[in-house]
Amino acid sequence: MKYIGINQRIPYSVLDETLREYLYTGEIKRGEILEKMLQVTSGKNRARKATMYVHHILSRPKKFLSFIEKFISAAGYEKLSEADRKAVILCLVVNTFPVAYDLLCAVATVFKVQECASRAFINQKMSALYGSNRTIAVAIDALMPMLIELGALARVKMGVYRVGSQPTIVHPAVAELYVAADIALSGSKSIAFDETNYRSWFFFYRVELPKGGRFKLLKMTDGTVGGGYVGLG
């Protein structure tokens, strides 16, 4: 069975504040994270589990974190638009818990042909990938409110969802990070430059990479299709 690894919601507010502090200090202070989590999570056990997840997110995807530290920086992160900050957090979440990436890509296939998706249909799509079991159902329960907080999804009514506001990422380094997340998690070595217009991952945040740009995390290669190819550097 594919790795799932999450069964508890992680509030965006705590992730956002903790990442900001990490970028300034280089430290992950679990005690302080737990204190914040207790203020927004019901029950100590849930708060401890969510704290553990935050620690995983800020300690495991080192390549992406190093890129954020160097090319966005602590001060730069604070100046990002809220949409860009949420895009950064989303990239870190899906890199730690790829099930979140799979969920968004599965839902995007629905949104491309109809406006809304039901929870029952989402369960069906994810069960096809992860098996029909309690673990994936609980993971979806944890992830759906997170993805709504991060602006990727919006709740229409109980059990029915639509795409979020689909903001365009403004900061070029955040755009690179977002593209890199798709390449890494899709298992692709590279994608055609023009594929960012229609790949499922780009249905939630719009990305405009400059052709011929000098990338830090990505690399461009020439190609006869799609304006060339972009891969991980």
C-alpha positions as CSV (number, residue, x, y, z in Angstrom):
1,M,0.0,0.0,0.0
2,K,1.2,3.5,-0.8
3,Y,2.5,5.6,2.1
4,I,-0.2,7.9,3.7
5,G,1.4,9.1,6.9
6,I,-1.2,11.7,8.1
7,N,-4.4,11.4,10.1
8,Q,-4.7,14.8,11.8
9,R,-5.4,18.2,10.4
10,I,-2.5,20.8,10.6
11,P,-3.7,24.4,11.0
12,Y,-2.3,26.7,8.4
13,S,-1.8,29.5,11.0
14,V,0.6,27.3,13.0
15,L,2.5,26.2,9.9
16,D,2.8,29.7,8.6
17,E,4.1,31.1,11.9
18,T,6.4,28.2,12.5
19,L,8.0,28.4,9.1
20,R,8.5,32.2,9.5
21,E,10.3,31.6,12.8
22,Y,12.3,28.7,11.4
23,L,13.5,31.0,8.5
24,Y,14.7,33.6,11.1
25,T,16.3,31.2,13.6
26,G,17.0,27.9,11.8
27,E,15.4,26.1,14.8
28,I,12.3,24.0,15.1
29,K,11.1,24.5,18.7
30,R,8.6,21.7,19.4
31,G,7.6,23.0,22.7
32,E,6.5,26.4,21.2
33,I,4.8,24.6,18.3
34,L,2.8,22.5,20.8
35,E,1.8,25.6,22.7
36,K,0.4,27.2,19.6
37,M,-1.2,23.9,18.5
38,L,-3.1,23.6,21.9
39,Q,-4.7,27.0,21.2
40,V,-6.2,25.8,17.9
41,T,-6.6,22.1,18.4
42,S,-9.0,20.2,20.7
43,G,-7.2,17.7,22.9
44,K,-3.6,17.2,23.9
45,N,-3.2,14.0,21.8
46,R,-4.3,15.7,18.6
47,A,-2.1,18.7,19.4
48,R,0.9,16.5,19.9
49,K,0.3,14.6,16.7
50,A,-0.1,17.8,14.7
51,T,3.1,19.2,16.3
52,M,4.9,16.0,15.1
53,Y,3.6,16.6,11.6
54,V,4.8,20.2,11.6
55,H,8.3,19.0,12.7
56,H,8.3,16.5,9.8
57,I,7.3,19.2,7.3
58,L,10.1,21.5,8.4
59,S,12.8,18.9,8.7
60,R,12.4,16.4,5.8
61,P,12.2,18.2,2.4
62,K,15.6,19.7,2.9
63,K,16.1,20.7,-0.8
64,F,13.0,22.8,-0.8
65,L,13.6,24.3,2.6
66,S,17.2,25.3,1.6
67,F,15.8,26.9,-1.5
68,I,13.3,28.9,0.5
69,E,15.9,30.0,3.0
70,K,18.3,31.2,0.2
71,F,16.0,32.6,-2.5
72,I,12.9,33.7,-0.5
73,S,14.5,34.3,3.0
74,A,12.8,35.1,6.3
75,A,12.2,38.8,5.5
76,G,11.1,37.9,2.0
77,Y,8.6,35.4,3.3
78,E,6.9,38.0,5.5
79,K,6.5,40.2,2.4
80,L,4.9,37.6,0.3
81,S,1.2,37.8,-0.5
82,E,-1.0,35.5,1.5
83,A,-1.6,33.4,-1.6
84,D,2.1,33.0,-2.2
85,R,2.7,32.0,1.4
86,K,0.0,29.5,1.2
87,A,1.5,28.1,-2.0
88,V,4.8,27.7,-0.2
89,I,3.2,25.8,2.7
90,L,1.2,23.7,0.2
91,C,4.5,22.6,-1.5
92,L,6.0,21.7,1.8
93,V,2.9,19.7,2.8
94,V,2.7,17.7,-0.4
95,N,6.4,16.9,-0.3
96,T,6.1,15.5,3.2
97,F,2.7,13.8,2.5
98,P,2.4,13.0,-1.2
99,V,-1.2,11.7,-0.5
100,A,-2.2,15.4,-0.5
101,Y,-0.7,15.9,-4.0
102,D,-2.5,12.8,-5.2
103,L,-5.8,14.1,-3.7
104,L,-5.5,17.4,-5.5
105,C,-4.6,15.9,-8.8
106,A,-7.5,13.4,-8.5
107,V,-10.0,16.2,-7.7
108,A,-8.6,18.4,-10.6
109,T,-9.6,15.7,-13.1
110,V,-13.2,16.2,-11.9
111,F,-13.1,20.0,-11.9
112,K,-11.9,20.0,-15.5
113,V,-15.3,18.6,-16.6
114,Q,-17.7,19.8,-13.9
115,E,-17.8,22.6,-11.3
116,C,-18.1,20.5,-8.1
117,A,-16.9,17.2,-6.7
118,S,-18.6,15.2,-4.0
119,R,-16.8,13.7,-1.0
120,A,-18.1,10.3,-2.1
121,F,-16.5,10.7,-5.5
122,I,-13.2,11.9,-3.9
123,N,-13.2,8.8,-1.7
124,Q,-13.7,6.6,-4.7
125,K,-10.9,8.2,-6.7
126,M,-8.5,8.0,-3.7
127,S,-9.5,4.4,-2.9
128,A,-8.5,3.4,-6.4
129,L,-5.0,4.7,-5.6
130,Y,-4.6,3.7,-2.0
131,G,-7.1,0.9,-1.4
132,S,-10.5,1.1,0.3
133,N,-9.6,1.3,3.9
134,R,-10.1,3.3,7.1
135,T,-6.6,4.8,6.8
136,I,-7.2,6.7,3.6
137,A,-10.6,7.8,4.7
138,V,-9.1,9.4,7.9
139,A,-6.3,11.0,5.8
140,I,-8.9,12.6,3.5
141,D,-10.7,13.9,6.6
142,A,-7.5,15.5,7.8
143,L,-6.5,16.9,4.4
144,M,-9.7,18.4,3.1
145,P,-9.9,21.3,5.7
146,M,-6.2,21.9,5.2
147,L,-6.6,22.2,1.5
148,I,-9.5,24.6,2.0
149,E,-7.4,26.7,4.4
150,L,-4.6,26.8,1.8
151,G,-7.0,28.1,-0.8
152,A,-6.8,25.1,-3.2
153,L,-10.4,24.0,-2.5
154,A,-13.6,25.6,-1.3
155,R,-16.6,24.0,0.4
156,V,-19.9,24.5,-1.4
157,K,-21.9,22.6,1.2
158,M,-21.4,19.6,3.4
159,G,-19.6,17.0,1.3
160,V,-19.4,19.1,-1.9
161,Y,-16.3,21.0,-3.0
162,R,-15.2,23.3,-5.8
163,V,-11.8,24.7,-6.8
164,G,-10.5,27.7,-4.8
165,S,-9.9,31.2,-6.2
166,Q,-7.0,30.0,-8.4
167,P,-4.6,32.8,-7.7
168,T,-1.5,33.5,-9.8
169,I,1.7,33.1,-7.9
170,V,3.6,36.4,-8.0
171,H,7.0,35.7,-6.5
172,P,9.3,34.0,-9.1
173,A,11.0,31.8,-6.5
174,V,7.6,30.6,-5.2
175,A,6.6,29.8,-8.8
176,E,9.8,27.7,-9.2
177,L,9.0,25.9,-6.0
178,Y,5.5,25.1,-7.1
179,V,6.6,23.7,-10.5
180,A,9.4,21.7,-8.8
181,A,6.8,20.1,-6.5
182,D,4.9,18.8,-9.4
183,I,7.9,17.5,-11.2
184,A,9.2,15.7,-8.0
185,L,5.8,14.2,-7.0
186,S,4.6,13.2,-10.4
187,G,7.8,11.2,-10.9
188,S,8.6,13.1,-14.1
189,K,12.2,13.9,-15.0
190,S,10.9,17.0,-16.8
191,I,7.7,18.5,-18.2
192,A,7.1,20.6,-21.3
193,F,7.4,24.3,-20.5
194,D,3.8,24.9,-21.8
195,E,2.4,22.0,-19.7
196,T,1.9,24.4,-16.8
197,N,-1.2,25.6,-18.6
198,Y,-3.1,22.3,-18.2
199,R,-1.4,19.8,-15.8
200,S,-3.7,18.9,-12.9
201,W,-1.4,20.4,-10.2
202,F,-1.6,23.8,-11.9
203,F,-5.4,23.9,-11.7
204,F,-5.2,25.3,-8.1
205,Y,-2.5,28.0,-8.4
206,R,-1.5,29.7,-11.7
207,V,2.2,29.9,-12.6
208,E,3.9,32.0,-15.2
209,L,7.5,31.0,-15.6
210,P,9.5,33.4,-17.8
211,K,10.9,31.7,-20.9
212,G,14.6,32.0,-20.9
213,G,14.6,32.9,-17.2
214,R,17.5,32.1,-14.9
215,F,16.2,29.5,-12.6
216,K,17.7,28.4,-9.3
217,L,15.8,25.2,-8.5
218,L,14.8,24.3,-12.1
219,K,16.7,23.9,-15.3
220,M,15.5,24.5,-18.9
221,T,16.4,22.3,-21.8
222,D,15.6,22.9,-25.5
223,G,12.9,20.9,-27.2
224,T,10.8,20.9,-30.3
225,V,7.5,20.6,-28.4
226,G,6.0,22.9,-25.8
227,G,8.6,25.6,-25.8
228,G,11.3,23.3,-24.3
229,Y,11.4,21.3,-21.1
230,V,11.8,22.2,-17.5
231,G,13.2,19.8,-14.9
232,L,14.8,19.8,-11.5
233,G,18.2,21.4,-11.4
